[in-house]
Amino acid sequence: MAAISLSEHLATQQASLGDHARGVATVVGRLGRVAAVIAKELAHAALRDRLGYVGGTNISGDQVKKLDVWGHESVEAALRETRACAAFVSEEAKDAIEMAVEGAHPVVVCCDPVDGSSNLDVNGTVGTIFSVRPSDGKSPAGPTALSAGTAQVAAGYVMYGPATTLVYTAGQGTHGFTLDPETGTFVLTHPDIKIPRRGKTYGINEGNFRSWHPGQRAYVEHLRTPDKASGRPYSLRYSGAMVADVHRILLDGGVFMYPSDYSDPAKPKPKLRLLYEVAPMAMVVEQAGGRASTGTERVLDVRATEYHQRSAIIIGSPDDVAQAEDFYRKLS
């Protein structure tokens, strides 16, 4: 059977996308192309003096690395060329970046160009996360992104590991592609991914244990407690890059969590960004049969009111996420 490329697969999704089919296919296809460029650059980053910091912090308060800036500029340039993207919301820019479009029914793209960039200096896995939302045709287009995650028409991520993998959904299941480095083409290798109903691993930064919600602490203690009948204890797997951790969970099952900081219970502080980290990952995992929750509500029902809004997330196998929500309810 002939290999199916990303562009060929996108063509099969267009009937379900309606008016925004062209925009989604064009944008996701172009993101695939720029991902191949980013993968090559990451392999040579140390040799080209692209590791380390440029100084200062981004809008989220994180120190900015050289590859963060280069990744942002590369994605921005690629999206401008599509003429199908009306605005670009990036972790590395305070406001939405407006773009010129041609034709009807453009889209807005929200993106974390280099997720997990703290891993770069130790040759760890990093990724790119993206969300595609319909534009209402008004100018400026950026505010279109300020809606619930259910408004997304496509979402996905790229993982730069031993192989470069692109996983995306356009609302008709979740599909994985692997980059052929000889041709620069993404080829379908994981069609119609289905996440197991329950897993055997969990991912979380346990260094923050004392600042978690009581339900979160109780749930992790539950996962650690041996019980042969239910397959516990779960194994801890945490890399510091959301893309890598969620990808493992998507294929093998389990649960990834980044809860809010409850050091001040009256003012919980989530960490990850809703528009370009939490919501797109939630769509990808839900389309594979999984669940994504803040602990108290479905992630895709959370409405964004600002570009860099933060959110908690518990994401993965449906039975595992449901059990985590039970602990939150019991100890709230």
Backbone torsions as a table, in degrees:
resi	resn	phi	psi	omega
1	MET	NA	132.3	-177.7
2	ALA	-67.4	143.8	178.7
3	ALA	-66.2	142.7	179.3
4	ILE	-102.2	124.3	-179.4
5	SER	-84.0	165.6	177.7
6	LEU	-59.1	-44.4	-178.6
7	SER	-63.8	-38.9	178.2
8	GLU	-66.6	-39.4	-179.8
9	HIS	-67.9	-40.4	177.7
10	LEU	-58.6	-35.6	179.6
11	ALA	-63.2	-31.0	179.9
12	THR	-75.5	-15.3	-177.0
13	GLN	-91.8	-8.9	-167.8
14	GLN	-66.5	-32.1	-178.2
15	ALA	-61.4	-34.4	-178.2
16	SER	-81.9	-12.6	-175.3
17	LEU	-93.2	-11.0	176.5
18	GLY	59.9	-133.6	-174.0
19	ASP	-60.7	-27.9	-174.4
20	HIS	-96.0	12.8	-177.8
21	ALA	-58.2	-46.6	-178.3
22	ARG	-62.1	-45.4	-178.0
23	GLY	-62.4	-44.2	-179.5
24	VAL	-65.0	-48.4	-178.7
25	ALA	-60.8	-42.5	-178.7
26	THR	-66.4	-46.4	-175.8
27	VAL	-69.5	-47.7	-178.9
28	VAL	-65.6	-39.1	176.7
29	GLY	-61.1	-42.0	179.5
30	ARG	-69.7	-36.1	175.6
31	LEU	-63.2	-35.0	175.3
32	GLY	-62.7	-40.4	179.8
33	ARG	-67.3	-42.6	-179.8
34	VAL	-70.9	-28.3	176.2
35	ALA	-63.7	-37.3	177.5
36	ALA	-63.8	-35.8	177.6
37	VAL	-69.9	-43.3	179.4
38	ILE	-62.0	-41.6	179.3
39	ALA	-58.2	-43.5	179.8
40	LYS	-66.6	-39.9	-179.6
41	GLU	-66.4	-39.5	179.2
42	LEU	-61.4	-35.8	-179.3
43	ALA	-67.1	-22.6	-178.3
44	HIS	-115.1	11.9	-171.7
45	ALA	-57.7	-46.3	-178.1
46	ALA	-64.9	-34.5	-178.4
47	LEU	-74.5	-21.0	-177.7
48	ARG	-108.7	16.2	177.6
49	ASP	57.2	42.6	178.3
50	ARG	-104.2	3.1	176.1
51	LEU	-87.1	163.7	178.0
52	GLY	91.0	-175.9	-173.0
53	TYR	-101.1	153.1	175.0
54	VAL	-97.1	-10.1	-176.7
55	GLY	98.7	146.0	179.7
56	GLY	84.0	-179.5	-179.5
57	THR	-129.8	159.0	176.0
58	ASN	-88.1	-174.4	-175.2
59	ILE	-63.0	-23.3	-179.7
60	SER	-87.5	-2.7	178.5
61	GLY	89.7	5.5	179.7
62	ASP	-89.2	145.6	175.2
63	GLN	-64.5	138.8	-174.4
64	VAL	-92.5	126.5	177.2
65	LYS	-95.9	158.8	180.0
66	LYS	-56.7	-41.4	-178.6
67	LEU	-73.2	-23.9	172.7
68	ASP	-61.1	-46.9	-178.4
69	VAL	-66.2	-46.9	-179.6
70	TRP	-62.9	-42.6	179.0
71	GLY	-61.8	-44.3	177.8
72	HIS	-59.7	-47.2	-177.9
73	GLU	-64.5	-36.0	-179.8
74	SER	-68.2	-43.9	179.0
75	VAL	-66.8	-42.3	179.1
76	GLU	-59.1	-46.5	-179.1
77	ALA	-62.8	-40.6	-179.7
78	ALA	-64.8	-41.5	-179.7
79	LEU	-68.7	-37.0	177.1
80	ARG	-59.7	-39.5	-176.7
81	GLU	-67.2	-23.3	-177.3
82	THR	-69.4	-29.5	-173.9
83	ARG	58.1	17.7	177.1
84	ALA	-117.1	-7.6	-179.0
85	CYS	-104.1	117.0	-176.5
86	ALA	-85.3	-23.2	179.5
87	ALA	-159.1	151.3	-177.6
88	PHE	-127.0	119.0	176.2
89	VAL	-104.8	118.3	-175.3
90	SER	-126.5	150.1	175.3
91	GLU	-59.8	-25.6	-174.2
92	GLU	-94.4	9.5	179.7
93	ALA	-133.6	135.7	-177.3
94	LYS	-63.6	-46.1	-176.9
95	ASP	-114.9	165.2	175.4
96	ALA	-64.3	141.5	179.5
97	ILE	-97.4	114.0	-178.2
98	GLU	-78.0	144.1	-177.4
99	MET	-134.6	152.3	178.1
100	ALA	-77.1	140.6	-179.4
101	VAL	-127.6	159.5	173.8
102	GLU	-126.9	137.1	179.3
103	GLY	86.9	175.1	-176.9
104	ALA	-90.0	164.2	172.7
105	HIS	59.3	56.6	175.3
106	PRO	-73.6	175.3	179.9
107	VAL	-126.9	167.1	173.7
108	VAL	-116.2	134.5	-179.1
109	VAL	-112.2	129.8	173.8
110	CYS	-111.4	131.9	-170.4
111	CYS	-150.0	140.5	165.3
112	ASP	-105.1	100.8	-171.8
113	PRO	-62.1	-38.3	179.4
114	VAL	-133.7	88.4	178.6
115	ASP	-76.9	135.7	179.1
116	GLY	77.0	30.5	-173.9
117	SER	-64.1	-15.5	175.1
118	SER	-64.4	-17.5	178.3
119	ASN	-79.4	-13.7	-170.5
120	LEU	-61.5	-42.4	-174.7
121	ASP	-70.3	-13.4	178.5
122	VAL	-113.4	17.8	177.3
123	ASN	61.0	36.1	178.1
124	GLY	-91.4	171.1	-178.1
125	THR	-72.3	137.7	173.5
126	VAL	-131.1	176.8	-178.3
127	GLY	-155.1	-177.3	173.0
128	THR	-129.8	134.0	177.7
129	ILE	-119.9	137.9	-179.5
130	PHE	-140.9	151.0	177.0
131	SER	-132.0	136.1	178.8
132	VAL	-117.4	124.9	-178.4
133	ARG	-125.4	149.1	180.0
134	PRO	-72.2	141.5	173.6
135	SER	-92.8	145.6	179.3
136	ASP	-86.4	4.2	177.3
137	GLY	84.9	-3.4	-179.3
138	LYS	-86.3	163.3	177.0
139	SER	-123.2	131.0	0.5
140	PRO	-71.5	156.3	-176.5
141	ALA	-89.8	-22.5	-175.5
142	GLY	-50.3	-45.5	-178.2
143	PRO	-58.8	-16.2	175.5
144	THR	-56.6	-30.4	-177.9
145	ALA	-68.6	-18.1	-176.2
146	LEU	-82.3	81.7	-177.3
147	SER	-154.8	-179.0	177.4
148	ALA	-74.3	159.0	179.8
149	GLY	-64.2	-19.7	177.7
150	THR	-65.9	-14.7	179.3
151	ALA	-77.8	-13.9	-178.2
152	GLN	-61.9	138.5	175.7
153	VAL	-102.5	-15.2	175.7
154	ALA	-162.4	157.0	178.8
155	ALA	-160.9	159.6	178.1
156	GLY	179.0	-173.6	178.4
157	TYR	-153.0	161.3	172.9
158	VAL	-121.4	134.0	176.1
159	MET	-113.3	123.2	179.6
160	TYR	-98.6	91.5	-179.1
161	GLY	-123.7	-147.6	175.4
162	PRO	-54.8	-35.6	167.9
163	ALA	-122.2	158.2	176.3
164	THR	-96.0	121.2	-174.4
165	THR	-118.0	134.7	174.8
166	LEU	-116.5	126.7	177.8
167	VAL	-121.2	130.8	-179.7
168	TYR	-145.9	161.3	170.8
169	THR	-136.1	143.3	171.7
170	ALA	-119.8	29.3	178.1
171	GLY	90.1	3.1	179.0
172	GLN	-126.5	60.1	-178.6
173	GLY	86.7	172.8	-178.9
174	THR	-116.9	132.9	-170.8
175	HIS	-133.4	140.0	-177.4
176	GLY	-114.7	141.0	-178.0
177	PHE	-128.5	148.5	178.2
178	THR	-118.5	135.5	-178.3
179	LEU	-74.2	125.8	170.5
180	ASP	-85.4	106.6	-174.2
181	PRO	-65.7	-20.0	-179.9
182	GLU	-75.7	-33.3	-177.6
183	THR	-107.9	-14.7	-176.0
184	GLY	72.7	19.8	-176.9
185	THR	-109.2	137.8	172.7
186	PHE	-85.0	128.6	-176.0
187	VAL	-116.7	137.0	-179.1
188	LEU	-63.8	119.0	179.1
189	THR	-124.1	-17.9	-178.4
190	HIS	-133.7	75.0	-178.8
191	PRO	-72.7	141.2	171.4
192	ASP	47.4	62.8	-178.0
193	ILE	-63.8	136.2	175.6
194	LYS	-122.9	117.5	-179.9
195	ILE	-75.1	138.7	176.0
196	PRO	-59.8	149.6	-178.6
197	ARG	-64.4	-29.0	177.6
198	ARG	-145.1	149.9	-179.6
199	GLY	-119.8	-164.5	-179.6
200	LYS	-129.8	5.4	-179.2
201	THR	-131.5	157.6	173.0
202	TYR	-138.1	150.7	179.7
203	GLY	-126.5	125.7	179.3
204	ILE	-167.3	153.2	175.5
205	ASN	-83.8	95.4	-175.2
206	GLU	-70.8	-9.6	175.0
207	GLY	-63.3	-19.5	-179.7
208	ASN	-96.4	12.9	-171.8
209	PHE	-48.1	-46.2	-173.6
210	ARG	-71.8	-13.9	-179.3
211	SER	-98.0	4.0	-176.1
212	TRP	-82.3	161.3	169.0
213	HIS	-57.8	143.4	179.8
214	PRO	-53.4	-37.7	178.4
215	GLY	-65.3	-36.7	178.2
216	GLN	-66.2	-44.3	178.8
217	ARG	-61.8	-43.6	-179.0
218	ALA	-65.1	-37.7	-179.4
219	TYR	-66.1	-44.3	179.2
220	VAL	-65.5	-38.6	175.0
221	GLU	-60.4	-38.5	177.2
222	HIS	-61.8	-44.2	-179.5
223	LEU	-65.1	-30.8	-179.4
224	ARG	-78.1	-22.0	-172.4
225	THR	-79.0	123.3	-178.5
226	PRO	-62.4	134.2	173.8
227	ASP	-159.6	101.0	-172.6
228	LYS	-58.4	-38.1	-176.1
229	ALA	-62.3	-35.0	-177.7
230	SER	-103.1	7.1	176.3
231	GLY	79.1	17.6	177.4
232	ARG	-97.0	154.4	9.0
233	PRO	-80.0	153.2	172.0
234	TYR	-76.4	155.1	175.2
235	SER	-90.2	138.3	177.2
236	LEU	-83.4	128.4	174.9
237	ARG	-134.8	112.7	-177.3
238	TYR	-146.0	122.8	-174.8
239	SER	-106.2	-19.3	-173.7
240	GLY	91.3	2.3	175.1
241	ALA	-126.6	116.8	-176.0
242	MET	-56.6	-41.2	-178.4
243	VAL	-57.6	-48.3	-177.9
244	ALA	-63.9	-42.5	-176.8
245	ASP	-70.5	-41.3	179.1
246	VAL	-69.9	-35.5	179.0
247	HIS	-61.4	-43.6	177.2
248	ARG	-59.8	-45.3	-179.0
249	ILE	-64.4	-40.7	-178.7
250	LEU	-59.3	-40.4	-176.5
251	LEU	-85.8	-37.5	-172.3
252	ASP	-107.7	-13.1	-177.3
253	GLY	89.5	165.8	-177.1
254	GLY	120.1	-158.8	-174.3
255	VAL	-146.2	133.3	173.2
256	PHE	-108.6	138.2	-175.9
257	MET	-137.2	134.5	168.3
258	TYR	-133.6	86.7	-174.9
259	PRO	-79.0	168.3	175.7
260	SER	-71.6	156.6	173.5
261	ASP	-84.7	117.5	-178.9
262	TYR	-105.7	30.2	176.9
263	SER	-56.6	-37.3	170.2
264	ASP	-113.4	99.8	-175.1
265	PRO	-56.2	-24.0	-179.9
266	ALA	-78.6	-17.9	-177.4
267	LYS	-137.0	70.2	178.5
268	PRO	-61.3	141.9	-176.2
269	LYS	-120.8	102.7	173.8
270	PRO	-73.4	163.9	-174.9
271	LYS	-112.5	-50.0	-173.0
272	LEU	-75.7	153.2	-176.4
273	ARG	-87.0	135.8	-173.7
274	LEU	-68.5	-49.9	-170.6
275	LEU	-69.2	-38.6	-172.1
276	TYR	-121.3	12.3	170.8
277	GLU	-131.8	-61.4	-170.9
278	VAL	-71.1	-53.0	-176.7
279	ALA	-62.9	-46.7	179.8
280	PRO	-63.9	-39.5	177.5
281	MET	-64.5	-36.3	178.2
282	ALA	-62.7	-42.8	179.1
283	MET	-64.2	-44.4	179.5
284	VAL	-57.8	-47.3	-175.9
285	VAL	-73.0	-38.9	177.1
286	GLU	-62.0	-39.7	-179.8
287	GLN	-68.2	-15.4	175.4
288	ALA	-96.7	7.8	178.9
289	GLY	93.7	7.5	179.7
290	GLY	-94.3	-168.8	179.1
291	ARG	-134.6	155.9	175.9
292	ALA	-141.7	125.0	-173.5
293	SER	-136.3	157.3	170.7
294	THR	-87.1	-4.5	-172.1
295	GLY	110.0	-26.8	-178.4
296	THR	-128.9	-15.0	178.6
297	GLU	-154.9	161.3	178.2
298	ARG	-64.7	131.4	-178.0
299	VAL	-57.7	-44.0	-174.3
300	LEU	-69.6	-9.8	175.3
301	ASP	-90.4	-7.9	-179.5
302	VAL	-76.3	125.6	-178.7
303	ARG	-92.7	126.7	177.6
304	ALA	-76.1	135.9	176.8
305	THR	-116.0	-9.3	176.0
306	GLU	-150.0	156.2	-171.1
307	TYR	-63.0	-35.7	-174.3
308	HIS	-111.4	30.5	177.6
309	GLN	-59.5	143.8	-178.7
310	ARG	-105.8	157.7	-179.0
311	SER	-152.2	147.1	169.4
312	ALA	-77.0	160.3	176.8
313	ILE	-151.0	137.7	168.9
314	ILE	-128.5	116.1	-167.3
315	ILE	-140.4	141.0	176.7
316	GLY	149.2	-141.2	-178.0
317	SER	-59.9	137.4	-173.1
318	PRO	-60.3	-40.1	-179.4
319	ASP	-68.8	-35.9	179.2
320	ASP	-68.4	-43.4	179.7
321	VAL	-66.4	-40.9	178.5
322	ALA	-61.0	-38.9	179.1
323	GLN	-67.3	-38.7	176.7
324	ALA	-61.3	-42.4	178.3
325	GLU	-62.3	-35.7	177.3
326	ASP	-60.9	-41.4	178.6
327	PHE	-64.9	-38.4	177.8
328	TYR	-63.8	-44.6	-178.7
329	ARG	-63.0	-42.8	-176.3
330	LYS	-68.1	-29.3	-173.0
331	LEU	-115.2	19.4	177.0
332	SER	-84.4	NA	NA
